[in-house]
Amino acid sequence: MKKTVVLGATPNPARYAYLAIMRLVQYGHEVIPIGIREGTVAGIDIQKGMPPLEGVDTITLYLNAGRQQAYYDYILSLKPKRIIFNPGAENPKLAKMAGEQGIETVEGCTLVMLSIGAY
C-alpha cells in the first residue's frame, strides 16, 4: 500500500479532501492528513504545519496553487514518488519543479483513480 500525504486535509465531511482520506483508508493505504484545522478523519488526527516524514509514496494536493507556495520546499523535501494535483490544485510551476527532481506528477482526481484501480 502507498503511504500518502493528503495536503489540505479537513475535518469537513462535505470536502473532497475528507472523502479522499476516507477512501484511501478504505483501500488500505497509510494516510497522513495535513491541514490548517484540527480534527480527526477516519480515526486519524489531522497534523498541522510541516511534520517530518519519511517513505512518502504520494502527496495528493487539495490546495490551490497560491496556497501551495508556502509548501514547495516541504513537498519536495519529502521526496515523494508522485504528486497528484486534484481538480483546482493544478500548478505548472510546482509540477515543473517536481519533474526536475524526478518526481512523477499527475493531474487527476484521487477519488476517481481509486475507484477505477489506477491509484
C-alpha positions as CSV (number, residue, x, y, z in Angstrom):
1,M,0.0,0.0,0.0
2,K,1.1,3.6,-0.6
3,K,2.0,6.0,2.2
4,T,0.0,9.1,1.2
5,V,0.1,12.6,2.4
6,V,-3.2,14.5,2.0
7,L,-2.2,18.1,1.9
8,G,-5.2,20.3,2.5
9,A,-6.9,17.8,4.8
10,T,-10.1,19.0,6.6
11,P,-12.5,17.6,9.1
12,N,-15.4,18.9,7.0
13,P,-17.2,15.8,5.5
14,A,-18.5,17.9,2.6
15,R,-15.0,18.5,1.2
16,Y,-13.2,16.2,-1.3
17,A,-10.1,16.0,0.8
18,Y,-12.1,14.5,3.6
19,L,-13.6,12.0,1.2
20,A,-10.2,11.1,-0.2
21,I,-8.9,10.3,3.3
22,M,-11.9,8.1,4.0
23,R,-11.4,6.3,0.6
24,L,-7.7,5.9,1.0
25,V,-8.1,4.3,4.4
26,Q,-10.8,2.0,3.0
27,Y,-8.4,0.9,0.3
28,G,-5.7,0.1,3.0
29,H,-3.3,3.0,2.3
30,E,-1.4,4.6,5.2
31,V,-2.6,8.2,5.3
32,I,-1.0,11.3,6.8
33,P,-3.6,14.2,6.7
34,I,-2.0,17.7,6.9
35,G,-4.2,20.7,7.2
36,I,-4.7,24.0,9.0
37,R,-7.7,22.9,11.1
38,E,-7.5,20.4,13.9
39,G,-9.8,17.4,13.7
40,T,-9.9,13.7,13.0
41,V,-10.8,11.9,9.8
42,A,-11.2,8.1,9.7
43,G,-9.7,7.9,13.2
44,I,-6.6,9.8,12.1
45,D,-5.7,13.1,13.6
46,I,-5.0,15.9,11.1
47,Q,-1.5,17.2,11.6
48,K,-0.7,20.9,11.3
49,G,2.5,22.5,10.0
50,M,5.1,20.6,8.1
51,P,5.9,17.4,10.1
52,P,9.0,15.5,9.3
53,L,8.0,12.3,7.3
54,E,9.9,9.5,5.6
55,G,8.9,6.9,3.0
56,V,6.2,9.0,1.3
57,D,5.0,7.5,-1.9
58,T,2.3,10.0,-2.9
59,I,1.3,13.5,-2.0
60,T,-2.2,14.4,-3.1
61,L,-2.9,18.1,-3.1
62,Y,-6.2,19.8,-2.1
63,L,-4.8,23.3,-2.0
64,N,-5.0,25.8,-4.8
65,A,-1.7,26.9,-6.5
66,G,-1.5,30.1,-4.4
67,R,-1.7,28.2,-1.1
68,Q,0.8,25.6,-2.3
69,Q,3.6,28.1,-2.5
70,A,4.3,28.0,1.3
71,Y,4.7,24.2,1.0
72,Y,7.0,24.0,-2.1
73,D,10.2,23.3,-0.1
74,Y,8.4,20.9,2.2
75,I,6.7,18.9,-0.6
76,L,10.0,18.5,-2.4
77,S,11.9,17.6,0.8
78,L,9.6,14.7,1.3
79,K,10.9,13.2,-1.9
80,P,7.6,11.5,-2.9
81,K,7.4,9.2,-5.9
82,R,4.5,11.2,-7.2
83,I,2.3,14.3,-6.6
84,I,-1.4,14.2,-7.6
85,F,-2.8,17.6,-8.5
86,N,-6.5,17.2,-7.9
87,P,-9.0,19.4,-9.7
88,G,-8.5,23.0,-8.6
89,A,-5.0,22.3,-7.4
90,E,-3.2,22.3,-10.8
91,N,0.1,24.1,-10.6
92,P,2.5,24.1,-13.6
93,K,5.3,25.7,-11.6
94,L,5.3,23.1,-8.8
95,A,4.9,20.3,-11.4
96,K,8.0,21.6,-13.3
97,M,10.0,21.8,-10.0
98,A,8.9,18.2,-9.1
99,G,9.7,16.9,-12.5
100,E,13.2,18.3,-12.4
101,Q,13.7,16.2,-9.3
102,G,12.4,13.0,-10.9
103,I,9.0,13.2,-9.1
104,E,6.1,12.0,-11.2
105,T,3.2,14.5,-11.5
106,V,-0.4,13.6,-12.2
107,E,-3.3,16.0,-12.9
108,G,-6.2,13.8,-11.8
109,C,-8.6,13.0,-9.1
110,T,-7.6,10.8,-6.3
111,L,-11.2,9.6,-5.8
112,V,-11.5,8.6,-9.4
113,M,-8.1,7.0,-9.5
114,L,-9.0,4.8,-6.5
115,S,-12.4,3.9,-7.9
116,I,-11.0,2.7,-11.3
117,G,-8.0,0.9,-9.8
118,A,-5.5,3.4,-11.2
119,Y,-4.1,4.7,-7.9
